[in-house]
């Protein structure tokens, strides 16, 4: 079946034909681009899809995010913060302690109290908090509160005691226990120092994790994304940890996809060293294609931490705390040996490196391995973040052709133009922070990503940030380090280009004959809308290779939740060209009164969980049974 999309603006990002009237697609491939009437003449039996004044672009690609954390954040929001407290809006440490105290009054003594998203800069200070007041307020519950950077946690005395962390406990390799002048832990744990505490925190249930994957991929698809790279499963609530049961989470992801095919393609990075990484490296062929939508493409390393908690490894002391320069999570030998193992198994390597010292060490390891392997595509070596580096290392990374993965939304200046990076690194080093235009003009291989581990933001947030370098309120008006702003067309090309595992030039990012029909319809043209409105365009519909989502223009998607006590899945009902409803059979069998009568009747008539496709007139066009969903774990 050929379909012709027309009736609005079409941005091809093809220099030879930047705009056209219509696009014809068939079987997931673009088969025609150009004049509307000509395409109709060439395809007389084609169905015409009116994009209703919208703007058709290549679909968005996200090269680095964390699906479990995104999905658990969405599930937590839907369940009114049952899983953990969302602390991003807190304006003081006292406000956070008050929320923790109220949660403690609602749960049995000894239960864990979890939270995520606090940022001391929002409290008007650069100093990290200490546990004293938190411990006095909540003495009978262990408390674990993750900082917004996902690399550090604020814990109370009960949590420290439970993990046997005291003034006699040495810092673990790759981690740090912050201490006062007497050597007593302050309650801030950095990097791998969080793992002894995490070992004692109950993990999310199997149903919650499966549901998280579904919610995350649905939310991303609704924002115009058709392919992502999961940069490593996180511990709940959204913190980096090598103590995660990566095998279990991978199994739950594949089960979620089997129950209901995910609406986007997912490329997986598996953190190493880990038992799962060892299994994959021993038998990589077994993991390359887990399903038509899931594949393992990279081994993931963490060289250092983050600027916010001063765990990123610098070549100089932090400007706002000269007592530290951060630290490495891995040794130079480990970086090099793990890189060799990954590439020898036919996988690509991806390394988190934020501080300039970490970037330098990763580049050195990559260069040594690449020189020993000869003719190997340099894009198979990824550096995640590449946020701060020396000019010499920028030159080396560009000339070697390694893939540098940027996160534009990391730029979040105050209205007066100061960023957290200014405070941490010193304003005199600003030219070396997120220098994307410099790198682009030098010919560096760049890829765009969000690094989401919370509920995703507006669809075009990264496009907006790399273009404006301003906060979401549009301040400062000229942007932070404005000379590093990219042109809109270049920004959109980066947001829609795909750097696949295995190397090679970027794909996607262009509408031309033969290209995959991975497309999105926006409500406005991102190349011409007023700059102050760049965050406003919404995604109206998406067409991707893996699964068609939100197919009909104007499709309304609403969510009906079964009460939390039942712990069953949600019912998703789409009103428009398609209507899809799914519910666990156990929920229908045990508590049918919780479902509205129309949904209950339809599910009972189908006899099992099913996908019901309806025409816009409301008549059933087909009913396709899918795998029977299990009782929630």
Secondary structure, 3 states (H helix, E strand, C coil): CEEEEECCEEECCCCCCCECCEEEEECCEEEEEECHHHHHHHCCCCEEEECCCCEEEECEEEEEECHHHHHHHHHHHHCCCCCCEECCCCCCHHHHHHHHHHHHCCCCCCCCEEEEEECHHHHCCCCCCCCHHHHHHCCCCCEEEEECCCCEEEECHHHHHHCCCCCCCCCCCCEEEEECCCCCEEEEEEEHHHHHHHCCCCCCCHHHHHHHHHHHHHHHHHCCEEEEEECCCCECCCECCCCCCHHHHHHHHHHHHHHCCCCCEEEEEEECCCHHHHHHHHCHHHCCCCCCCEEEEEEEEECCCCCCCCCCCCCCCECCECCCCCCCCCCHHHHHHHHHHHHHCCCEEEEEECCHHHHHHHHHHHHHHHHHHCCCCHHHEEEEECCECCHHHHHHHHHHCCEEEECHHHCCCCCCCCCHHHHHHCHHHHHHECCHHHHHHHCCEEEECCCCCCCCCCCCHHHHHHHHCCCCCCCCCCCCCHHHCCCHHHHHHHHHEECCCCCCCCEECCCCCCCECCEEEECCCCCCCCHHHCCCCCEEEEECCCCCECCCCCCEEEEECCCHHHCCCCEEEEECCCCCCCCCHHHHHHCHHHCCHHHHHHHHHHCCCEEEEECCCCCEEEEEECCCCCCCC
